[in-house]
Amino acid sequence: MPERNPILITGAAGHIGGVSRTIVDMLLEQGHPVRAFVRRDDERAHALRQAGAEVFVGDLLNIADVTASLEGVRRIYFSMSLSPYYTDAVSLMAAAARAKGDIEVFVNISEFEQSFMTVEKMTAPEEERRAWLGGNITEWSPQQRAHWVAERVLEWSGLPTVNIRGAMFVENPIMTWLALEPLSKGELRLPFGPHRLAPVAGYDVAEVSAKILADPAPHISKSYELNGPEVKDMHGFAEDFAAVLGREVVYVPEDIETWNETYVDSNLAEYPHTAAHMKTLTRLIGGGGYRGVTDQLETLLGRPPKTVRWALGNHPRIQELAAAPSH
């Protein structure tokens, strides 16, 4: 039976194919009423209304807006783009939800790293932390710390919470728009050495989240670690890019700090919080500290996760590159 109260989805004005927007479409298709929380009333908000969602325009850092957005709501999906105020926003939503009462589920988008960056590991002596995290870092990025604190806040709040800990998305800028220029020349330039990954398709994270929002009871108080179906090295990803782009692509390993300087610092200079997160992630992966693969996604959805090739083939920027003449 479709839920009768509106399901609140934050971050819903993200790009088409973004997780929140995909959740909105999936829930609407199943007949659930959806309230999409957006920052601005623009063409993306208009598109959400056209799709059948109720649009709430507000600021996730304004407690009056957050409280108003919860009127009549019993199920919440919380997501927000990377921000120095991420923990504030989660805490405000949790405080408003707790004050309201009668919340059935708070689905919190988190990160795969939370499954292994525990208090015990992160309070170990510095050299032990460095070895554990691959040799290049000893600390979280500010965003990883924010997700860790967010999980604690929700735990302490007593709200019925589900943490969705997604592995690095196939759609992550590291794998897509930051890689576009070298890809146009047939090169996948990444600082990951010989290390293997199983990135997850945003679509799969959306489907798991929509499933939990539609029927929360079996999932309360659980944390799910989600990754893609195949663990492979960058040569394997180069083959995926080649298949999608219809041209030869070779993996060219880069030095981590050189890559961060060339691609992150130059493109994200105006976004220091995001840049710090990306650089920590490349150091973590490039040192082999990004670990773990589970079959939780397949168990939850009853089907194998979408492949890297599928996710790349459905990514607008990669599609554009595929359509462009090769250099």
N, C-alpha and C positions, 0 to 999 in steps of 0.2 A: 504493500500500500504506500503511495506517495505521502511524504511528510506534508502536513497541512500548514505548519508554521514556516515562515520564510527561513531558508538556510543562509546564513551570512558568509559571504566569501570576500576576504580582503585581497588587495593586490590585483583586482579583476580587470583593471584597465591596462594590464601588461599587453605585450604584443600578441597577435594571433598566433596560436601554437604555444603560448606561455601556459604554465601549469594552471594558474587560477582561472584564466579565461577558458581553458579546456574543461575544467571542473564545472564551470557555469553551464557550458553547452551540454555536458553529459547529464547533469542533474535536470536541466530543463527538458531534455529529451525523454527522461524517465518520468516526467510529470511533476517534479518537485518545484515549489515556488522558491525562487532565489533572489536574495537581496545582495547586490554587488556594491561593495564599498569602494569608491573612487576618490581621487584627490581633486580632479578637475572635471567640470561638465564640458567635455569636448567631443570630438567625433568618435572616440573610443567608447565614451559613455553612451552616445547615441546608438552605436552598434550594439551595445549590450541591451538597450531598451528594445531595439529592433528584434533581437534574439528572443526577447520575452522576459528579461530580468527586470526587477525593480532596481533602480539605481539610487544609491545614497551617496551624496557628495559631502565629504568631510575630511577632517585631518586626524590621522591615527594618533597624533600627539596631543589632541585636545579631548580631555575626559568628557566634556559635555557632548561632543560629537559622537564619541565612542559609545557613550551610554544611550544616546538617542538611536544609534544604529542597531542596538540590541532589542529594541521594542518588539515584543512578539516573537523573538528569536529563541530557539532552544539548541541549535547546532551551529557551531562556529568553525570556519577554516581560517587560520591565521597565516598570512604570508606578507612579506614586505620586502622591497628591494634592499640591497645592502645599504646599511646606514649606521653612522655613529650612534644614532638614537634607537637602534633596533630593540634593545632590552627595555627601554622606556616604553616603547609602543606595545610590546608583549605584556608588560606589567600593567599598563593602563587597561588593556583589553581584559586581562585576567581579573583586575580589581572591579571593573564594571560588570563582568560576568558573574563574579562572586556576589556582588551587591544585589544583582538582579535575582539570583537564585534560579532554580528549575532548569539549569543548563544540562542537556543530555550528553553533549560531547564537545570538546575543544580539540580540534585537530591542528597540531602544531607542526609546520614544516621545519625540519631540522637538518642535520648533516650526518653523513656516514661516520665522520671522524669522531662524533660523540660516543660511538660504540667502543672506541679504544682509548680516547684521551680522557681517562678517568682521573679522579682526585689522586688516587694512589700513584698513578703513573706521572701525573703532572706536578706532584710535590716531591718526587724522587730527586736525588742529587743531580745537579745540572748535567754532568757528563753522562749519567745514566739516561737522562731524558734525551740528550742529543743522540746517543746510540739507538735508543728506542724509536726515535722519530727520523732515523735515516742518516744522521750525521750533519745535516745542514741547519737545523733549527732546534731550539730548546723550548719555545713558547708557542702558544696559539697566536693566530692573527686576531685583531680586534673583533672581527666578525665571528670567528670560531668561538671566542670567549663569550660573545653576546648570545650565541645559540646555547652554549653551556649554561649560562646564567638563566636564560629563558626556560630551559628545561627544569632548572631548580625552582624558579618562581612558580611554575605550573604545578610542580610536585608539592610545594608548600601550600599552594592555594587551596588544595583539596578538590579542585575541579576535576571532572571526569575527562582525563586527557589521553590523547594518543599522539605519540611522536613519530613522525615519518622522517626517517634518516636516509635521505637519498645519497647515493654515491655521486661523484662528479657527473653532471649531466653531459650527454653527448653534445648538447647545445651550448655548453659553457663557452664563453668568448675565447678561452685558450684553444679550444678545438675548432672554433668556427671563425668569427670575424677577425680575431687577431692573426689567424693563420691564412687569411685570404690572399694576401699579396704573394707569399711564397707558393701557395697552391696554384695560383694563376701561371706560375712558371714550372709546375710539375714537381714541386718540393713540399714535403710536410716537414717543416722545421720546428722541432719541439725539444725542450731540455730534459727529456725523460730517460735518456740513456737506454739500457736494455730492459727497463722495468715494465711490468705487465699491469694492465688495468681492465676493469669491467664497467665502463661508464653506463649510466642508465638513461633511457629515453624519457624526456619530460612527459610524454604522453602516458607512459606507464605509471609514473608518480601520480599524475592526475587521476587515472582510472582507479588506483588503489584508494586515493583520498575520497573520490566520489562514492566508492563502494562503502567505505567506513561512514561517511556522512549519511548515506541512505539507510544504513542499518548499524548503528554504533555499538549496540550492547555487547557483541562478542569481542570487541577490541579495546574496551576501556582499560586504562592503566598499562597498555602495551607500548613498546617501542619497536618499530619495524625497520630493519636495515635492508635497503633495496639497491640492487645493482643489476647490470645488464647480463645477458646470457653467456657472453664469451669473454674469457680472460685472455688478453693477447697483448703483444708488444706493439711498438709503434710501426714496425714493418707491416704488421697485420692491419693496422688502421690505415696505412698508406694504400694497401690493397682495396680497402673499403672506399676511400676517397677516389681512387682510380676508377672503380666500378661505377660510382655515382656520377663522376665528372666525365666519364667516357674518354679518358686520356691517361697516359702513364703518370704515376706519382711515386716518388721515392722518398723514404724517410732520411732526413739529414739531421743527426743529433747535434744539439747546440749546447754550449756551456750555459749553466743555469743563470748565472748573474748577467752574462752577455745578453741572453734572451730577454731577461726581465727588463734590462735597460733599453733594448731595441724595441720591444713590443709593449711592455706594460708601462714603463715610465713615459714613453713618448705619446701613448694613446690615452693614458688615464691620469695625466698630470693634474687635471682639475678635480680629480676624485681620489684623494689620498687614502681614504678608508677602503675603497674598492681595490686600489692598487696594492695596498698592504696585504689584503686578503689573497689576491692573485699571486703575489710574489711568495707568500708563505705556502700556498698550495703547490706552486711549481717546485719549491725547495723540498717540500714533503714528498711529492711524487718522484722528483728527480733523485732523491736519496733512497728510494725504496721503502719509505716509511708509511705509505698509504696502503693499508693492508685489509684483507678480509673479503670474502665472497660468501654470500648466503643464497639459499633457494627460496627465501621468504616471498619474493614477488610472485614466483610461479605458484607457490602454495596459495597465496591470497587470491590470485586471479584465475587459477586453474588453466593457465596457458603459459607457454614460455615467454620471457620478456622480449620486447621488440629489439631487433638487432641494431648495431651501430649503423649499418648500411641503410636500414629503413629510416632511422632518425635523421641521418644526413640527407637522404633523398627527399625528406619532407621539410627540410630547413630552407626558409626563403632565400637567405644569402648564398647558400650552397647551390640552390636551384639557379639563381642568377648567374653564378660563376659557371655552372654547367652549360648554360645557354650562351655564354660569351665565347667569342673565338679564342682559341688557346694561343699563348705567346710563342 
